[in-house]
Amino acid sequence: MKTKKIEVCNAIQISVNCKRNDSTDIKCGGPVMLGYDFIVSSDKNLEKIKTFIKECLKDNNRPFIDFSTQVREDFPVKHIWKKKGIKKCIEENGVW
């Protein structure tokens, strides 16, 4: 049997609330808020990342309401978002 090692770290999930969802979709089980979820390394300056995200949203004419954060322990390092990926995600995913 082969053993696989997965590198993990502590991370922070940044939920970016951009727009309230349609009431019909909410009644059918959809989320209340539409937006983005980015999981970043806990080693990064959280306020700088939030400022970067706000700038990307503004540059791409995306709405913004607020942020919420949550600590994620033992998160796979290969799934951590970098600035380049965050910027690309916001640029390519239009208004809902």
CORFENZI-V686355 format. One record per backbone hydrogen bond with DSSP energy under -1.0 kcal/mol. NH is the residue of the N-H (numbers start at 1). CO is the residue of the C=O. E is the energy in kcal/mol with one decimal. If there is no record, write none. Layout:
NH CO E
NH CO E
//
This chain:
9 75 -2.1
11 72 -3.2
12 40 -2.9
13 70 -3.4
14 38 -3.7
15 68 -3.2
16 36 -3.5
17 66 -2.7
18 34 -3.0
19 34 -1.8
21 32 -3.2
26 22 -2.1
27 23 -2.3
28 24 -1.2
29 26 -1.8
30 25 -2.9
34 19 -3.5
36 16 -1.7
38 14 -2.5
40 12 -2.6
42 10 -1.7
44 41 -1.3
49 45 -2.0
50 46 -2.4
51 47 -2.2
52 48 -2.3
53 49 -2.5
54 50 -2.5
55 51 -2.2
56 52 -2.3
57 53 -2.5
58 54 -2.5
59 55 -2.8
60 56 -1.3
61 58 -1.6
62 57 -3.0
65 17 -3.0
66 17 -1.2
68 15 -1.8
70 13 -1.6
72 11 -3.0
75 9 -3.0
77 7 -2.6
79 76 -1.8
80 77 -1.9
81 39 -3.2
86 82 -2.3
87 83 -2.8
88 84 -2.1
89 85 -2.4
90 86 -2.3
91 87 -2.3
92 88 -2.4
93 89 -1.7
//
